[in-house]
Amino acid sequence: MNQDEVIQLAIKKVKALESQAEGIVKGNRSDQSIVSFAGYSTELIEFINRNIPSDEIRRYLKELPLVNYQPKNGKFWQYIISPSWWIILYKEYETKNKIIDEIREAKQKYLNLELLLKGLTG
């Protein structure tokens, strides 16, 4: 694959990630979609680092927020047994909201990354 093809592939991957982030921000906040976004984001950064030899792009990649989300897999009975079940649920809710904010920020940065990549195409 020549450099222009690699850049075009990276742009497609960035657009797919932007779309995935948009879906999460607009309401698809399932644990699975967030974990998927985090994994795909990491994979994309590694792909670009390996295949696009631009110092400007590599510097920008370091600015991208890494979404690190580990869903709590609590069982229903654990919430019933725990006298402070509402605190547990609230903490999980707050954690997820912080992750959504990180994804919103990442989405904006990926839009900028797309523009930087388009600037490399000749």
C-alpha positions as CSV (number, residue, x, y, z in Angstrom):
1,M,0.0,0.0,0.0
2,N,1.4,3.4,-0.9
3,Q,1.3,6.4,1.5
4,D,-1.8,8.0,0.0
5,E,-3.7,4.7,0.3
6,V,-2.6,4.4,4.0
7,I,-3.7,8.0,4.6
8,Q,-7.1,7.4,3.0
9,L,-7.5,4.3,5.1
10,A,-6.6,6.2,8.2
11,I,-9.2,8.9,7.3
12,K,-11.9,6.2,6.9
13,K,-11.0,4.8,10.3
14,V,-11.1,8.3,11.9
15,K,-14.6,8.9,10.3
16,A,-15.8,5.6,11.6
17,L,-14.6,6.5,15.1
18,E,-16.2,9.9,14.9
19,S,-19.5,8.3,14.0
20,Q,-19.2,5.8,16.9
21,A,-18.4,8.7,19.3
22,E,-21.4,10.6,17.9
23,G,-23.7,7.7,18.6
24,I,-22.4,7.4,22.2
25,V,-22.7,11.1,22.9
26,K,-26.2,11.2,21.5
27,G,-27.5,8.3,23.5
28,N,-26.1,4.8,22.8
29,R,-24.3,4.7,26.2
30,S,-24.1,1.0,26.6
31,D,-21.0,-0.4,28.3
32,Q,-20.4,-2.4,25.1
33,S,-20.4,0.6,22.8
34,I,-18.0,2.6,25.2
35,V,-15.6,-0.4,25.5
36,S,-15.7,-0.8,21.7
37,F,-14.9,2.9,21.2
38,A,-12.0,2.7,23.6
39,G,-10.5,-0.3,21.9
40,Y,-11.0,1.0,18.4
41,S,-9.5,4.4,19.4
42,T,-6.3,2.7,20.7
43,E,-6.1,0.5,17.6
44,L,-6.4,3.6,15.4
45,I,-3.7,5.5,17.2
46,E,-1.4,2.4,16.9
47,F,-2.2,2.1,13.1
48,I,-1.4,5.8,12.5
49,N,1.8,5.6,14.5
50,R,3.0,2.6,12.6
51,N,2.1,3.7,9.1
52,I,2.2,7.5,8.8
53,P,5.6,9.0,9.3
54,S,4.5,12.6,10.1
55,D,6.0,14.2,13.2
56,E,3.1,16.7,13.2
57,I,0.5,13.8,13.3
58,R,2.5,11.9,15.9
59,R,2.6,15.0,18.2
60,Y,-1.1,15.4,17.7
61,L,-1.8,11.8,18.6
62,K,-0.2,12.4,22.0
63,E,-2.9,15.0,22.7
64,L,-5.8,12.6,22.1
65,P,-7.5,11.5,25.3
66,L,-7.4,7.8,25.9
67,V,-10.7,6.5,27.0
68,N,-10.2,3.9,29.7
69,Y,-13.5,2.4,30.8
70,Q,-14.0,-0.8,32.8
71,P,-17.7,-1.5,33.3
72,K,-18.9,-2.6,36.6
73,N,-20.5,-6.0,36.3
74,G,-22.5,-5.9,39.4
75,K,-25.3,-8.4,39.8
76,F,-28.8,-7.4,40.7
77,W,-28.6,-9.2,44.0
78,Q,-25.5,-7.3,45.0
79,Y,-27.5,-4.1,44.9
80,I,-30.3,-5.5,47.0
81,I,-27.9,-6.8,49.7
82,S,-25.8,-3.7,49.9
83,P,-27.4,-1.1,52.3
84,S,-25.8,1.7,50.2
85,W,-26.9,0.4,46.8
86,W,-27.9,3.9,45.7
87,I,-24.4,5.2,46.3
88,I,-22.9,2.4,44.2
89,L,-25.4,3.2,41.4
90,Y,-24.7,6.9,41.6
91,K,-20.9,6.4,41.4
92,E,-21.3,4.2,38.4
93,Y,-23.5,6.9,36.8
94,E,-21.0,9.6,37.5
95,T,-18.1,7.5,36.2
96,K,-20.0,6.9,32.9
97,N,-20.8,10.6,32.6
98,K,-17.1,11.5,32.9
99,I,-16.3,8.9,30.2
100,I,-19.0,10.4,28.0
101,D,-17.3,13.8,28.4
102,E,-14.0,12.3,27.5
103,I,-15.5,10.8,24.4
104,R,-17.1,14.1,23.4
105,E,-13.6,15.7,23.7
106,A,-12.0,12.9,21.8
107,K,-14.6,13.3,19.0
108,Q,-13.6,16.9,18.5
109,K,-9.9,16.0,18.5
110,Y,-10.6,13.2,15.9
111,L,-12.3,15.8,13.7
112,N,-9.1,17.8,13.8
113,L,-7.0,14.7,13.2
114,E,-9.1,14.0,10.1
115,L,-8.2,17.5,8.8
116,L,-4.5,17.0,9.5
117,L,-4.6,13.7,7.6
118,K,-6.4,15.3,4.7
119,G,-3.6,17.9,4.6
120,L,-1.1,15.1,4.0
121,T,-2.7,13.9,0.8
122,G,-1.3,15.2,-2.4
